[in-house]
Amino acid sequence: MNCDPIARWYRWLEYAGFGGALQRRRTAFLRDVADARRVLLLGEGDGRFLVELVRQNRGASIDYVDLSRRMLERARRAGDGVNYRQGDALTIPLPESEYDLIVTHFFLDCFEPAELTRLIGRAARAARPDARWLVSEFREPSAWARAVVRMLYWFFRVTTGLKTSRLSDHRPLLAECGFRLIREERARAGLLVSELWSRAQSPP
Ligand SMILES: C[S@@+](CC[C@H](N)C(=O)[O-])C[C@H]1O[C@@H](n2cnc3c(N)ncnc32)[C@H](O)[C@@H]1O
């Protein structure tokens, strides 16, 4: 997948298709993670969640990872306090047991099942034993939602060369890595979902 060609238009395409709905999903549980101090954002794109996170979690040490150089350039407006890394989340070296928060917004849908298993395993190993994980994703609870998701995959295949053409379920994979879903919010008749997962023994 190469998002360089659409990086400039990404935000406007999103607003045209969904208004502010995706950003509301990204930030749904932002306040719940106000105490996070060591954060890994994977596939963060143009950085709209990052800007909000930096504004709220002042002093947090944040690692941003994205494959797209142009997306990364746009994300830089979040400021210099972030460690920006251009690279493949499937192969880029990650520290062990380091992060207290992992963030993947509209990113897990970019992977085939085997890749997704690998990706989640890697990120889970990089997370501390009591870490949390924020996810925003699409879901297909109805024929209408399936049609929207199919259209999105078509769009990303044509514009970025995305290989995947269907959603894989990340939830059993997160559960296998010890995470439990502690909060969930749905929007747009279940098409969009925000999830907060935790590996802490007794999450707040
Ligand atoms: C659908 S966009 C989502 C961007 C953003 N997280 C959002 O909420 O809109 C997917 C992003 O993941 C990045 N990406 C795709 N495959 C990747 C990989 N293997 N490693 C790192 N980033 C990747 C793309 O460059 C793009 O910025």
The ligand as a MOL file (V3000), in Angstrom:
LIG
                    3D

  0  0  0     0  0            999 V3000
M  V30 BEGIN CTAB
M  V30 COUNTS 27 29 0 0 0
M  V30 BEGIN ATOM
M  V30 1 C -6.3780 3.8110 5.9290 0
M  V30 2 S -4.9970 4.7560 6.4160 0 CHG=1
M  V30 3 C -5.4220 5.1740 8.1000 0
M  V30 4 C -4.6840 6.3820 8.5750 0
M  V30 5 C -5.0650 6.8870 9.9610 0
M  V30 6 N -4.6770 5.9750 11.0000 0
M  V30 7 C -6.5350 7.1990 10.0770 0
M  V30 8 O -7.0840 7.0210 11.1620 0
M  V30 9 O -7.1140 7.6900 9.1220 0 CHG=-1
M  V30 10 C -3.7490 3.5640 6.6280 0
M  V30 11 C -2.4100 4.1550 6.9870 0
M  V30 12 O -1.5390 3.0800 7.2930 0
M  V30 13 C -0.3120 3.2480 6.6050 0
M  V30 14 N 0.2180 1.9090 6.3490 0
M  V30 15 C -0.2600 0.9660 5.5140 0
M  V30 16 N 0.4520 -0.1670 5.6050 0
M  V30 17 C 1.4120 0.0670 6.5400 0
M  V30 18 C 2.4410 -0.7060 7.1120 0
M  V30 19 N 2.6550 -1.9690 6.7160 0
M  V30 20 N 3.2330 -0.1450 8.0490 0
M  V30 21 C 3.0370 1.1290 8.4510 0
M  V30 22 N 2.0650 1.9190 7.9630 0
M  V30 23 C 1.2630 1.4000 7.0110 0
M  V30 24 C -0.6660 4.0290 5.3640 0
M  V30 25 O 0.4580 4.7140 4.8470 0
M  V30 26 C -1.7550 4.9510 5.8840 0
M  V30 27 O -1.2160 6.1370 6.4000 0
M  V30 END ATOM
M  V30 BEGIN BOND
M  V30 1 1 1 2
M  V30 2 1 2 3
M  V30 3 1 2 10
M  V30 4 1 3 4
M  V30 5 1 4 5
M  V30 6 1 5 6
M  V30 7 1 5 7
M  V30 8 2 7 8
M  V30 9 1 7 9
M  V30 10 1 10 11
M  V30 11 1 11 12
M  V30 12 1 11 26
M  V30 13 1 12 13
M  V30 14 1 13 14
M  V30 15 1 13 24
M  V30 16 1 14 15
M  V30 17 1 14 23
M  V30 18 2 15 16
M  V30 19 1 16 17
M  V30 20 1 17 18
M  V30 21 2 17 23
M  V30 22 1 18 19
M  V30 23 2 18 20
M  V30 24 1 20 21
M  V30 25 2 21 22
M  V30 26 1 22 23
M  V30 27 1 24 25
M  V30 28 1 24 26
M  V30 29 1 26 27
M  V30 END BOND
M  V30 END CTAB
M  END
